[in-house]
Amino acid sequence: MSIKIENVSYTYLKKTPNEVEALHNVSFEIKEKKITAIIGHTGSGKSTLIQMLNALSTPTSGRIIVDRFEIGPNPKKNKNIKELRRHIASIFQFPEYQLFEETVEKDVAFGLKNYGVKQEEAIKRGHEALKQVGLDESFFSRSPFELSGGEKRRVAIAGILVLDPDILVLDEPTAGLDPEGTRIILDLIKELNNQGKTIILVTHDMNIVLNYADEVVVLKEGNLVYQGVPSELFSLSSDDLSLEIPPLYQFSKALIDKGLNININSIKNIDDLIKEINRK
């Protein structure tokens, strides 16, 4: 299930003195079963774009096509939005702030109950989703407010996975987490992708882009300025894009400049670099 963004623009406070165009005629395609990172500085239009992917807001002009669903400027013409949100689910920054039930299992089951699933079945499927994110039976009856930041984040993700969406949109999923919590969340994202889910990842961390993304989309001041693979992006002059180049990429590039013949496009982590060096 790919996503096509076609000539999408979005204007806040349209036809007022404070009118601001957040996106301008943006077009690109997000490929099925890939991890696509969307990056750009604050104000680039990232958050505006991802809010439109499952019709939390609608474009001022243009359209977004997700399989048989279409999101256009007129909300009344956007059909089957509830069904669309079963296929594409958004997990916004600090989703743990949305936890509210008295137990973890009830919180995760809440979304299914909204779709008419009976309590017993919803709890059962909630347990399966919790195990999927690495939280065993000892967490089921605990209060979500007693958990660590990383554990709360996983509960929030389980509350989305229980709906079994095809596409996951994650906005800064590692924000506020310590290194161990960050590793757990990123490994989970990779595993979900390996299971066939399309992942859309908004992040400021270029190490995450290099290590995990198959493709990267760069927005600047509401315009699309790049789409391609991370290694090609980091090979460009960073002056216009103002990117922070990952240290691993910089080191690999320095080795190439010193005469070592390695394939920088295949290097996403230290293990990949070691394999490339040993291959020579």
Phi and psi restraints in degrees (value plus and minus 20) as a CYANA .aco file:
   2 SER   PHI    -102.5   -62.5
   2 SER   PSI     147.7   187.7
   3 ILE   PHI    -144.0  -104.0
   3 ILE   PSI     107.9   147.9
   4 LYS   PHI    -132.2   -92.2
   4 LYS   PSI     100.3   140.3
   5 ILE   PHI    -121.9   -81.9
   5 ILE   PSI      96.4   136.4
   6 GLU   PHI    -139.8   -99.8
   6 GLU   PSI      87.8   127.8
   7 ASN   PHI      32.4    72.4
   7 ASN   PSI      24.9    64.9
   8 VAL   PHI    -105.1   -65.1
   8 VAL   PSI     107.3   147.3
   9 SER   PHI    -145.5  -105.5
   9 SER   PSI     133.5   173.5
  10 TYR   PHI    -165.8  -125.8
  10 TYR   PSI     110.4   150.4
  11 THR   PHI    -142.5  -102.5
  11 THR   PSI     104.8   144.8
  12 TYR   PHI    -102.5   -62.5
  12 TYR   PSI     123.9   163.9
  13 LEU   PHI      33.6    73.6
  13 LEU   PSI      26.3    66.3
  14 LYS   PHI     -80.2   -40.2
  14 LYS   PSI     121.2   161.2
  15 LYS   PHI      41.8    81.8
  15 LYS   PSI      11.9    51.9
  16 THR   PHI    -146.4  -106.4
  16 THR   PSI     146.7   186.7
  17 PRO   PHI     -83.0   -43.0
  17 PRO   PSI     -40.5    -0.5
  18 ASN   PHI    -119.9   -79.9
  18 ASN   PSI       0.5    40.5
  19 GLU   PHI     -77.6   -37.6
  19 GLU   PSI     112.6   152.6
  20 VAL   PHI    -155.7  -115.7
  20 VAL   PSI     107.1   147.1
  21 GLU   PHI    -109.2   -69.2
  21 GLU   PSI      92.1   132.1
  22 ALA   PHI    -106.8   -66.8
  22 ALA   PSI     -49.8    -9.8
  23 LEU   PHI    -154.3  -114.3
  23 LEU   PSI     121.5   161.5
  24 HIS   PHI    -149.7  -109.7
  24 HIS   PSI      84.6   124.6
  25 ASN   PHI      30.4    70.4
  25 ASN   PSI      31.8    71.8
  26 VAL   PHI    -108.8   -68.8
  26 VAL   PSI     110.8   150.8
  27 SER   PHI    -157.2  -117.2
  27 SER   PSI     108.3   148.3
  28 PHE   PHI    -189.6  -149.6
  28 PHE   PSI     150.8   190.8
  29 GLU   PHI    -141.1  -101.1
  29 GLU   PSI     116.4   156.4
  30 ILE   PHI    -120.0   -80.0
  30 ILE   PSI     100.3   140.3
  31 LYS   PHI     -97.9   -57.9
  31 LYS   PSI     127.7   167.7
  32 GLU   PHI     -87.2   -47.2
  32 GLU   PSI     118.8   158.8
  33 LYS   PHI      43.5    83.5
  33 LYS   PSI       4.4    44.4
  34 LYS   PHI    -133.7   -93.7
  34 LYS   PSI     143.9   183.9
  35 ILE   PHI    -120.7   -80.7
  35 ILE   PSI      95.0   135.0
  36 THR   PHI    -132.0   -92.0
  36 THR   PSI     103.1   143.1
  37 ALA   PHI    -113.6   -73.6
  37 ALA   PSI     115.3   155.3
  38 ILE   PHI    -132.3   -92.3
  38 ILE   PSI     100.3   140.3
  39 ILE   PHI    -148.5  -108.5
  39 ILE   PSI     145.0   185.0
  40 GLY   PHI     133.7   173.7
  40 GLY   PSI     137.6   177.6
  41 HIS   PHI     -91.3   -51.3
  41 HIS   PSI     146.8   186.8
  42 THR   PHI     -73.6   -33.6
  42 THR   PSI     110.9   150.9
  43 GLY   PHI      71.0   111.0
  43 GLY   PSI     -16.9    23.1
  44 SER   PHI     -98.7   -58.7
  44 SER   PSI     -37.7     2.3
  45 GLY   PHI      89.7   129.7
  45 GLY   PSI     -15.4    24.6
  46 LYS   PHI     -80.0   -40.0
  46 LYS   PSI     -73.4   -33.4
  47 SER   PHI     -84.3   -44.3
  47 SER   PSI     -59.1   -19.1
  48 THR   PHI     -79.3   -39.3
  48 THR   PSI     -63.8   -23.8
  49 LEU   PHI     -84.3   -44.3
  49 LEU   PSI     -69.0   -29.0
  50 ILE   PHI     -90.0   -50.0
  50 ILE   PSI     -43.6    -3.6
  51 GLN   PHI     -89.0   -49.0
  51 GLN   PSI     -40.4    -0.4
  52 MET   PHI    -108.6   -68.6
  52 MET   PSI     -34.7     5.3
  53 LEU   PHI     -85.9   -45.9
  53 LEU   PSI     -49.1    -9.1
  54 ASN   PHI    -143.8  -103.8
  54 ASN   PSI      11.7    51.7
  55 ALA   PHI      46.5    86.5
  55 ALA   PSI       8.6    48.6
  56 LEU   PHI     -87.4   -47.4
  56 LEU   PSI     -48.3    -8.3
  57 SER   PHI    -160.5  -120.5
  57 SER   PSI     147.5   187.5
  58 THR   PHI    -143.1  -103.1
  58 THR   PSI     130.4   170.4
  59 PRO   PHI     -86.3   -46.3
  59 PRO   PSI     131.6   171.6
  60 THR   PHI     -90.7   -50.7
  60 THR   PSI     -56.2   -16.2
  61 SER   PHI    -171.0  -131.0
  61 SER   PSI     142.8   182.8
  62 GLY   PHI      67.2   107.2
  62 GLY   PSI    -191.3  -151.3
  63 ARG   PHI    -173.5  -133.5
  63 ARG   PSI     139.4   179.4
  64 ILE   PHI    -142.4  -102.4
  64 ILE   PSI     108.1   148.1
  65 ILE   PHI    -134.5   -94.5
  65 ILE   PSI     101.6   141.6
  66 VAL   PHI    -140.5  -100.5
  66 VAL   PSI      79.8   119.8
  67 ASP   PHI      35.9    75.9
  67 ASP   PSI    -139.2   -99.2
  68 ARG   PHI    -110.8   -70.8
  68 ARG   PSI     -19.7    20.3
  69 PHE   PHI    -115.4   -75.4
  69 PHE   PSI     122.8   162.8
  70 GLU   PHI    -150.5  -110.5
  70 GLU   PSI     112.7   152.7
  71 ILE   PHI    -134.7   -94.7
  71 ILE   PSI      96.3   136.3
  72 GLY   PHI    -144.6  -104.6
  72 GLY   PSI    -192.7  -152.7
  73 PRO   PHI     -85.7   -45.7
  73 PRO   PSI     -47.9    -7.9
  74 ASN   PHI    -115.8   -75.8
  74 ASN   PSI      86.2   126.2
  75 PRO   PHI     -76.3   -36.3
  75 PRO   PSI     -50.8   -10.8
  76 LYS   PHI     -88.1   -48.1
  76 LYS   PSI     -42.0    -2.0
  77 LYS   PHI    -114.0   -74.0
  77 LYS   PSI     -24.2    15.8
  78 ASN   PHI    -106.4   -66.4
  78 ASN   PSI      83.5   123.5
  79 LYS   PHI    -113.3   -73.3
  79 LYS   PSI     134.0   174.0
  80 ASN   PHI      36.3    76.3
  80 ASN   PSI      21.2    61.2
  81 ILE   PHI     -85.2   -45.2
  81 ILE   PSI     -57.7   -17.7
  82 LYS   PHI     -82.0   -42.0
  82 LYS   PSI     -60.6   -20.6
  83 GLU   PHI     -87.5   -47.5
  83 GLU   PSI     -59.4   -19.4
  84 LEU   PHI     -75.5   -35.5
  84 LEU   PSI     -60.6   -20.6
  85 ARG   PHI     -94.0   -54.0
  85 ARG   PSI     -28.7    11.3
  86 ARG   PHI     -97.8   -57.8
  86 ARG   PSI     -45.6    -5.6
  87 HIS   PHI    -112.9   -72.9
  87 HIS   PSI     -53.3   -13.3
  88 ILE   PHI    -149.7  -109.7
  88 ILE   PSI      97.3   137.3
  89 ALA   PHI    -139.2   -99.2
  89 ALA   PSI     118.5   158.5
  90 SER   PHI    -127.0   -87.0
  90 SER   PSI     115.5   155.5
  91 ILE   PHI    -139.6   -99.6
  91 ILE   PSI      86.4   126.4
  92 PHE   PHI    -105.8   -65.8
  92 PHE   PSI     148.9   188.9
  93 GLN   PHI     -76.5   -36.5
  93 GLN   PSI     116.0   156.0
  94 PHE   PHI      34.4    74.4
  94 PHE   PSI      32.8    72.8
  95 PRO   PHI     -84.4   -44.4
  95 PRO   PSI     -39.0     1.0
  96 GLU   PHI     -83.0   -43.0
  96 GLU   PSI     -39.6     0.4
  97 TYR   PHI     -88.2   -48.2
  97 TYR   PSI     -33.5     6.5
  98 GLN   PHI    -112.3   -72.3
  98 GLN   PSI     -22.7    17.3
  99 LEU   PHI     -90.0   -50.0
  99 LEU   PSI     119.6   159.6
 100 PHE   PHI    -168.1  -128.1
 100 PHE   PSI     -38.6     1.4
 101 GLU   PHI     -94.5   -54.5
 101 GLU   PSI     146.6   186.6
 102 GLU   PHI     -97.2   -57.2
 102 GLU   PSI     -42.6    -2.6
 103 THR   PHI    -151.2  -111.2
 103 THR   PSI     139.4   179.4
 104 VAL   PHI     -81.3   -41.3
 104 VAL   PSI     -65.9   -25.9
 105 GLU   PHI     -84.6   -44.6
 105 GLU   PSI     -56.6   -16.6
 106 LYS   PHI     -88.9   -48.9
 106 LYS   PSI     -56.7   -16.7
 107 ASP   PHI     -84.4   -44.4
 107 ASP   PSI     -64.4   -24.4
 108 VAL   PHI     -88.4   -48.4
 108 VAL   PSI     -54.1   -14.1
 109 ALA   PHI     -97.3   -57.3
 109 ALA   PSI     -34.1     5.9
 110 PHE   PHI     -77.6   -37.6
 110 PHE   PSI     -64.7   -24.7
 111 GLY   PHI     -80.5   -40.5
 111 GLY   PSI     -60.8   -20.8
 112 LEU   PHI     -84.3   -44.3
 112 LEU   PSI     -58.8   -18.8
 113 LYS   PHI     -82.8   -42.8
 113 LYS   PSI     -52.1   -12.1
 114 ASN   PHI     -85.0   -45.0
 114 ASN   PSI     -43.5    -3.5
 115 TYR   PHI    -116.2   -76.2
 115 TYR   PSI      -6.5    33.5
 116 GLY   PHI      67.6   107.6
 116 GLY   PSI     -11.2    28.8
 117 VAL   PHI     -96.2   -56.2
 117 VAL   PSI     115.6   155.6
 118 LYS   PHI     -87.5   -47.5
 118 LYS   PSI     134.5   174.5
 119 GLN   PHI     -72.6   -32.6
 119 GLN   PSI     -68.5   -28.5
 120 GLU   PHI     -82.7   -42.7
 120 GLU   PSI     -64.4   -24.4
 121 GLU   PHI     -88.8   -48.8
 121 GLU   PSI     -58.5   -18.5
 122 ALA   PHI     -83.3   -43.3
 122 ALA   PSI     -61.5   -21.5
 123 ILE   PHI     -85.1   -45.1
 123 ILE   PSI     -62.4   -22.4
 124 LYS   PHI     -80.2   -40.2
 124 LYS   PSI     -67.3   -27.3
 125 ARG   PHI     -89.9   -49.9
 125 ARG   PSI     -50.2   -10.2
 126 GLY   PHI     -83.4   -43.4
 126 GLY   PSI     -60.2   -20.2
 127 HIS   PHI     -80.5   -40.5
 127 HIS   PSI     -62.3   -22.3
 128 GLU   PHI     -83.9   -43.9
 128 GLU   PSI     -60.4   -20.4
 129 ALA   PHI     -87.0   -47.0
 129 ALA   PSI     -58.4   -18.4
 130 LEU   PHI     -84.3   -44.3
 130 LEU   PSI     -61.7   -21.7
 131 LYS   PHI     -84.5   -44.5
 131 LYS   PSI     -53.2   -13.2
 132 GLN   PHI     -83.2   -43.2
 132 GLN   PSI     -51.8   -11.8
 133 VAL   PHI    -115.8   -75.8
 133 VAL   PSI      -9.8    30.2
 134 GLY   PHI      67.1   107.1
 134 GLY   PSI       2.1    42.1
 135 LEU   PHI    -133.1   -93.1
 135 LEU   PSI      94.9   134.9
 136 ASP   PHI    -106.7   -66.7
 136 ASP   PSI    -190.4  -150.4
 137 GLU   PHI     -78.0   -38.0
 137 GLU   PSI     -46.5    -6.5
 138 SER   PHI     -85.5   -45.5
 138 SER   PSI     -35.5     4.5
 139 PHE   PHI    -114.9   -74.9
 139 PHE   PSI     -38.2     1.8
 140 PHE   PHI     -77.4   -37.4
 140 PHE   PSI     -64.1   -24.1
 141 SER   PHI    -117.9   -77.9
 141 SER   PSI     -14.3    25.7
 142 ARG   PHI    -100.3   -60.3
 142 ARG   PSI     135.7   175.7
 143 SER   PHI     -93.4   -53.4
 143 SER   PSI     114.2   154.2
 144 PRO   PHI     -83.1   -43.1
 144 PRO   PSI     -41.1    -1.1
 145 PHE   PHI     -99.6   -59.6
 145 PHE   PSI     -27.3    12.7
 146 GLU   PHI    -114.1   -74.1
 146 GLU   PSI     -22.9    17.1
 147 LEU   PHI    -107.8   -67.8
 147 LEU   PSI     143.6   183.6
 148 SER   PHI     -92.3   -52.3
 148 SER   PSI     149.0   189.0
 149 GLY   PHI     -79.0   -39.0
 149 GLY   PSI     -64.0   -24.0
 150 GLY   PHI     -86.9   -46.9
 150 GLY   PSI     -57.4   -17.4
 151 GLU   PHI     -87.6   -47.6
 151 GLU   PSI     -60.3   -20.3
 152 LYS   PHI     -81.3   -41.3
 152 LYS   PSI     -60.5   -20.5
 153 ARG   PHI     -81.2   -41.2
 153 ARG   PSI     -61.2   -21.2
 154 ARG   PHI     -89.0   -49.0
 154 ARG   PSI     -55.7   -15.7
 155 VAL   PHI     -82.0   -42.0
 155 VAL   PSI     -63.6   -23.6
 156 ALA   PHI     -82.0   -42.0
 156 ALA   PSI     -60.6   -20.6
 157 ILE   PHI     -86.5   -46.5
 157 ILE   PSI     -59.8   -19.8
 158 ALA   PHI     -80.9   -40.9
 158 ALA   PSI     -55.6   -15.6
 159 GLY   PHI     -83.8   -43.8
 159 GLY   PSI     -41.9    -1.9
 160 ILE   PHI    -109.6   -69.6
 160 ILE   PSI     -62.8   -22.8
 161 LEU   PHI     -82.8   -42.8
 161 LEU   PSI     -47.6    -7.6
 162 VAL   PHI     -81.7   -41.7
 162 VAL   PSI     -42.3    -2.3
 163 LEU   PHI    -104.4   -64.4
 163 LEU   PSI     -27.2    12.8
 164 ASP   PHI      34.6    74.6
 164 ASP   PSI      35.6    75.6
 165 PRO   PHI     -92.4   -52.4
 165 PRO   PSI     135.4   175.4
 166 ASP   PHI    -101.2   -61.2
 166 ASP   PSI     -49.1    -9.1
 167 ILE   PHI    -147.0  -107.0
 167 ILE   PSI     112.1   152.1
 168 LEU   PHI    -135.5   -95.5
 168 LEU   PSI     108.7   148.7
 169 VAL   PHI    -129.9   -89.9
 169 VAL   PSI      98.0   138.0
 170 LEU   PHI    -140.2  -100.2
 170 LEU   PSI     101.1   141.1
 171 ASP   PHI    -119.2   -79.2
 171 ASP   PSI      89.3   129.3
 172 GLU   PHI      27.8    67.8
 172 GLU   PSI      39.6    79.6
 173 PRO   PHI     -86.2   -46.2
 173 PRO   PSI     -36.6     3.4
 174 THR   PHI    -124.1   -84.1
 174 THR   PSI     -14.1    25.9
 175 ALA   PHI     -79.6   -39.6
 175 ALA   PSI     110.3   150.3
 176 GLY   PHI      60.4   100.4
 176 GLY   PSI     -19.1    20.9
 177 LEU   PHI    -114.7   -74.7
 177 LEU   PSI     131.4   171.4
 178 ASP   PHI     -97.1   -57.1
 178 ASP   PSI     151.2   191.2
 179 PRO   PHI     -75.2   -35.2
 179 PRO   PSI     -59.5   -19.5
 180 GLU   PHI     -88.1   -48.1
 180 GLU   PSI     -63.4   -23.4
 181 GLY   PHI     -83.3   -43.3
 181 GLY   PSI     -58.4   -18.4
 182 THR   PHI     -82.2   -42.2
 182 THR   PSI     -65.4   -25.4
 183 ARG   PHI     -81.2   -41.2
 183 ARG   PSI     -63.4   -23.4
 184 ILE   PHI     -82.1   -42.1
 184 ILE   PSI     -65.2   -25.2
 185 ILE   PHI     -85.2   -45.2
 185 ILE   PSI     -63.1   -23.1
 186 LEU   PHI     -88.2   -48.2
 186 LEU   PSI     -58.1   -18.1
 187 ASP   PHI     -83.6   -43.6
 187 ASP   PSI     -58.3   -18.3
 188 LEU   PHI     -83.6   -43.6
 188 LEU   PSI     -64.0   -24.0
 189 ILE   PHI     -79.6   -39.6
 189 ILE   PSI     -63.9   -23.9
 190 LYS   PHI     -83.8   -43.8
 190 LYS   PSI     -61.2   -21.2
 191 GLU   PHI     -84.9   -44.9
 191 GLU   PSI     -60.7   -20.7
 192 LEU   PHI     -82.3   -42.3
 192 LEU   PSI     -58.4   -18.4
 193 ASN   PHI     -85.4   -45.4
 193 ASN   PSI     -61.2   -21.2
 194 ASN   PHI     -81.4   -41.4
 194 ASN   PSI     -47.4    -7.4
 195 GLN   PHI    -101.3   -61.3
 195 GLN   PSI     -21.5    18.5
 196 GLY   PHI      87.6   127.6
 196 GLY   PSI     -15.5    24.5
 197 LYS   PHI    -105.3   -65.3
 197 LYS   PSI     120.8   160.8
 198 THR   PHI     -99.7   -59.7
 198 THR   PSI     111.6   151.6
 199 ILE   PHI    -138.0   -98.0
 199 ILE   PSI     109.2   149.2
 200 ILE   PHI    -135.3   -95.3
 200 ILE   PSI     100.7   140.7
 201 LEU   PHI    -143.5  -103.5
 201 LEU   PSI      96.1   136.1
 202 VAL   PHI    -116.0   -76.0
 202 VAL   PSI     105.1   145.1
 203 THR   PHI    -173.8  -133.8
 203 THR   PSI     134.3   174.3
 204 HIS   PHI    -119.5   -79.5
 204 HIS   PSI     -26.0    14.0
 205 ASP   PHI    -111.3   -71.3
 205 ASP   PSI      87.9   127.9
 206 MET   PHI     -90.3   -50.3
 206 MET   PSI     -42.5    -2.5
 207 ASN   PHI     -84.8   -44.8
 207 ASN   PSI     -58.5   -18.5
 208 ILE   PHI     -85.1   -45.1
 208 ILE   PSI     -61.8   -21.8
 209 VAL   PHI     -78.9   -38.9
 209 VAL   PSI     -68.0   -28.0
 210 LEU   PHI     -85.1   -45.1
 210 LEU   PSI     -64.4   -24.4
 211 ASN   PHI     -96.9   -56.9
 211 ASN   PSI     -49.4    -9.4
 212 TYR   PHI    -141.9  -101.9
 212 TYR   PSI     -47.5    -7.5
 213 ALA   PHI    -101.9   -61.9
 213 ALA   PSI     118.5   158.5
 214 ASP   PHI    -103.0   -63.0
 214 ASP   PSI     -57.3   -17.3
 215 GLU   PHI    -156.3  -116.3
 215 GLU   PSI     138.3   178.3
 216 VAL   PHI    -155.9  -115.9
 216 VAL   PSI     118.6   158.6
 217 VAL   PHI    -136.6   -96.6
 217 VAL   PSI     110.3   150.3
 218 VAL   PHI    -133.9   -93.9
 218 VAL   PSI     105.2   145.2
 219 LEU   PHI    -128.9   -88.9
 219 LEU   PSI     122.2   162.2
 220 LYS   PHI    -162.4  -122.4
 220 LYS   PSI      98.6   138.6
 221 GLU   PHI      31.7    71.7
 221 GLU   PSI      20.5    60.5
 222 GLY   PHI      64.5   104.5
 222 GLY   PSI     -17.8    22.2
 223 ASN   PHI    -134.7   -94.7
 223 ASN   PSI     127.3   167.3
 224 LEU   PHI     -98.3   -58.3
 224 LEU   PSI     100.9   140.9
 225 VAL   PHI    -134.8   -94.8
 225 VAL   PSI     -32.1     7.9
 226 TYR   PHI    -182.9  -142.9
 226 TYR   PSI     122.3   162.3
 227 GLN   PHI    -163.7  -123.7
 227 GLN   PSI     108.3   148.3
 228 GLY   PHI     152.4   192.4
 228 GLY   PSI    -179.9  -139.9
 229 VAL   PHI    -108.2   -68.2
 229 VAL   PSI     130.4   170.4
 230 PRO   PHI     -76.1   -36.1
 230 PRO   PSI     -63.1   -23.1
 231 SER   PHI     -81.6   -41.6
 231 SER   PSI     -55.9   -15.9
 232 GLU   PHI     -89.6   -49.6
 232 GLU   PSI     -58.1   -18.1
 233 LEU   PHI     -80.2   -40.2
 233 LEU   PSI     -67.1   -27.1
 234 PHE   PHI     -91.7   -51.7
 234 PHE   PSI     -35.0     5.0
 235 SER   PHI    -101.6   -61.6
 235 SER   PSI     -33.8     6.2
 236 LEU   PHI     -96.7   -56.7
 236 LEU   PSI     141.7   181.7
 237 SER   PHI     -81.7   -41.7
 237 SER   PSI     107.9   147.9
 238 SER   PHI    -109.2   -69.2
 238 SER   PSI     -18.4    21.6
 239 ASP   PHI     -82.2   -42.2
 239 ASP   PSI     -68.6   -28.6
 240 ASP   PHI     -92.3   -52.3
 240 ASP   PSI     -56.7   -16.7
 241 LEU   PHI    -107.4   -67.4
 241 LEU   PSI     -37.1     2.9
 242 SER   PHI      35.3    75.3
 242 SER   PSI      27.7    67.7
 243 LEU   PHI    -111.2   -71.2
 243 LEU   PSI     127.0   167.0
 244 GLU   PHI    -111.1   -71.1
 244 GLU   PSI      92.7   132.7
 245 ILE   PHI     -95.1   -55.1
 245 ILE   PSI     109.7   149.7
 246 PRO   PHI     -80.0   -40.0
 246 PRO   PSI     119.5   159.5
 247 PRO   PHI     -75.7   -35.7
 247 PRO   PSI     -58.4   -18.4
 248 LEU   PHI     -81.9   -41.9
 248 LEU   PSI     -60.7   -20.7
 249 TYR   PHI     -86.3   -46.3
 249 TYR   PSI     -62.7   -22.7
 250 GLN   PHI     -80.4   -40.4
 250 GLN   PSI     -62.6   -22.6
 251 PHE   PHI     -86.2   -46.2
 251 PHE   PSI     -63.5   -23.5
 252 SER   PHI     -82.2   -42.2
 252 SER   PSI     -61.3   -21.3
 253 LYS   PHI     -84.8   -44.8
 253 LYS   PSI     -57.5   -17.5
 254 ALA   PHI     -84.6   -44.6
 254 ALA   PSI     -57.4   -17.4
 255 LEU   PHI     -83.7   -43.7
 255 LEU   PSI     -60.6   -20.6
 256 ILE   PHI     -84.3   -44.3
 256 ILE   PSI     -62.6   -22.6
 257 ASP   PHI     -82.9   -42.9
 257 ASP   PSI     -46.1    -6.1
 258 LYS   PHI    -105.5   -65.5
 258 LYS   PSI     -21.3    18.7
 259 GLY   PHI      88.2   128.2
 259 GLY   PSI     -19.0    21.0
 260 LEU   PHI    -100.5   -60.5
 260 LEU   PSI     104.5   144.5
 261 ASN   PHI    -108.5   -68.5
 261 ASN   PSI      67.6   107.6
 262 ILE   PHI    -142.5  -102.5
 262 ILE   PSI     135.8   175.8
 263 ASN   PHI    -110.9   -70.9
 263 ASN   PSI      79.6   119.6
 264 ILE   PHI     -86.2   -46.2
 264 ILE   PSI     -43.9    -3.9
 265 ASN   PHI     -89.1   -49.1
 265 ASN   PSI     -37.8     2.2
 266 SER   PHI    -116.8   -76.8
 266 SER   PSI     -17.2    22.8
 267 ILE   PHI    -121.9   -81.9
 267 ILE   PSI      92.1   132.1
 268 LYS   PHI    -134.9   -94.9
 268 LYS   PSI     -40.1    -0.1
 269 ASN   PHI    -171.6  -131.6
 269 ASN   PSI     158.6   198.6
 270 ILE   PHI     -80.7   -40.7
 270 ILE   PSI     -60.5   -20.5
 271 ASP   PHI     -80.8   -40.8
 271 ASP   PSI     -60.1   -20.1
 272 ASP   PHI     -83.4   -43.4
 272 ASP   PSI     -60.3   -20.3
 273 LEU   PHI     -84.3   -44.3
 273 LEU   PSI     -62.7   -22.7
 274 ILE   PHI     -81.8   -41.8
 274 ILE   PSI     -62.3   -22.3
 275 LYS   PHI     -81.5   -41.5
 275 LYS   PSI     -61.6   -21.6
 276 GLU   PHI     -84.3   -44.3
 276 GLU   PSI     -62.6   -22.6
 277 ILE   PHI     -85.5   -45.5
 277 ILE   PSI     -63.0   -23.0
 278 ASN   PHI     -89.3   -49.3
 278 ASN   PSI     -42.7    -2.7
 279 ARG   PHI     -91.0   -51.0
 279 ARG   PSI     -41.6    -1.6
